[in-house]
Amino acid sequence: MKYIFLLGAILAEVVGAIATRQSSGFTKVLPSIVAVLGVVGAYYLLSLSLKQGMLIGVAYGIWAALGITLLAGIGVFFFKETISPVQIIGIGLIVAGVLALELGKEGGSA
């Protein structure tokens, strides 16, 4: 269940970040509301995954890595942003770091 809450937190954060981009500096009402609800919802869902016993370093690492990866992909495919080879390597290193956190936990259980 903790991973379901974490996945919800990641998706809410991604929605909040996209809405923040669309809010034009919080001058557009609907995207601004969605941005705030997305971020607050993300933290709420993250707290539920922590309450279920997920380690904060692992949870936050997964949240950040998947959020960055999803947002970078959305930026490239939907907003026509560019990403350099160095940035792609950086995202790979972030994901590798999160895997190291998850796989290196004491006892090996989530």
C-alpha positions as CSV (number, residue, x, y, z in Angstrom):
1,M,0.0,0.0,0.0
2,K,2.9,2.4,0.8
3,Y,4.0,2.2,-2.9
4,I,0.5,3.0,-4.1
5,F,0.5,6.1,-1.9
6,L,4.0,7.0,-3.2
7,L,2.9,6.6,-6.8
8,G,-0.1,8.8,-6.1
9,A,2.3,11.4,-4.5
10,I,4.5,11.3,-7.6
11,L,1.6,11.8,-10.0
12,A,0.1,14.6,-7.9
13,E,3.4,16.3,-7.9
14,V,3.8,16.0,-11.7
15,V,0.3,17.4,-12.1
16,G,1.1,20.3,-9.7
17,A,4.3,21.1,-11.5
18,I,2.6,21.1,-15.0
19,A,-0.2,23.3,-13.6
20,T,2.4,25.6,-12.1
21,R,4.0,26.0,-15.6
22,Q,0.6,26.7,-17.0
23,S,-0.4,29.2,-14.3
24,S,1.8,32.0,-15.8
25,G,3.2,33.0,-12.4
26,F,0.0,32.2,-10.6
27,T,-1.9,34.8,-12.6
28,K,-4.4,32.2,-14.1
29,V,-6.9,31.0,-11.6
30,L,-7.6,27.4,-12.6
31,P,-4.0,26.3,-13.2
32,S,-3.0,28.0,-9.9
33,I,-5.6,26.1,-8.0
34,V,-4.6,22.8,-9.6
35,A,-0.9,23.6,-8.9
36,V,-1.6,24.1,-5.2
37,L,-3.9,21.1,-4.8
38,G,-1.3,18.9,-6.7
39,V,1.5,19.9,-4.4
40,V,-0.5,19.7,-1.2
41,G,-2.0,16.3,-2.4
42,A,1.5,15.1,-3.1
43,Y,2.8,15.8,0.4
44,Y,-0.3,14.3,1.9
45,L,0.1,11.1,-0.1
46,L,3.8,11.0,0.7
47,S,2.9,11.3,4.4
48,L,0.6,8.3,4.0
49,S,3.4,6.2,2.5
50,L,5.7,7.2,5.4
51,K,2.9,6.3,7.9
52,Q,2.8,2.8,6.2
53,G,6.5,2.3,7.2
54,M,8.4,3.5,4.1
55,L,11.8,5.1,5.0
56,I,11.9,8.8,4.3
57,G,15.2,8.7,2.4
58,V,13.9,6.0,0.1
59,A,10.4,7.5,-0.3
60,Y,11.7,11.0,-1.1
61,G,14.4,9.6,-3.4
62,I,11.9,7.6,-5.4
63,W,9.5,10.5,-5.5
64,A,12.2,13.0,-6.7
65,A,13.7,10.6,-9.2
66,L,10.5,9.5,-10.8
67,G,9.1,13.1,-10.7
68,I,12.2,14.5,-12.4
69,T,12.2,11.7,-15.0
70,L,8.5,12.1,-15.8
71,L,8.6,15.9,-16.0
72,A,11.7,15.8,-18.2
73,G,9.9,13.5,-20.5
74,I,6.7,15.5,-20.5
75,G,8.8,18.6,-21.2
76,V,10.4,17.0,-24.2
77,F,7.3,15.4,-25.7
78,F,4.5,17.8,-24.9
79,F,6.2,21.2,-24.4
80,K,9.0,20.7,-27.1
81,E,11.7,21.4,-24.5
82,T,15.2,20.2,-25.3
83,I,17.3,18.0,-23.1
84,S,21.1,17.5,-23.6
85,P,23.0,14.3,-23.4
86,V,24.5,15.4,-20.1
87,Q,21.1,16.0,-18.7
88,I,20.0,12.5,-19.8
89,I,23.1,11.0,-18.1
90,G,22.2,13.1,-15.0
91,I,18.7,11.6,-14.9
92,G,20.2,8.2,-15.2
93,L,22.5,8.8,-12.3
94,I,19.5,10.0,-10.2
95,V,17.6,6.9,-11.0
96,A,20.7,4.8,-10.2
97,G,21.1,6.5,-6.9
98,V,17.5,5.8,-5.9
99,L,17.9,2.2,-6.9
100,A,21.0,2.1,-4.6
101,L,19.0,3.5,-1.8
102,E,16.2,1.0,-2.2
103,L,18.4,-2.0,-2.8
104,G,20.9,-1.1,0.0
105,K,18.3,-0.9,2.8
106,E,19.2,-2.8,5.9
107,G,17.5,-6.1,5.8
108,G,16.5,-5.6,2.2
109,S,12.8,-5.2,2.8
110,A,10.5,-2.3,2.0
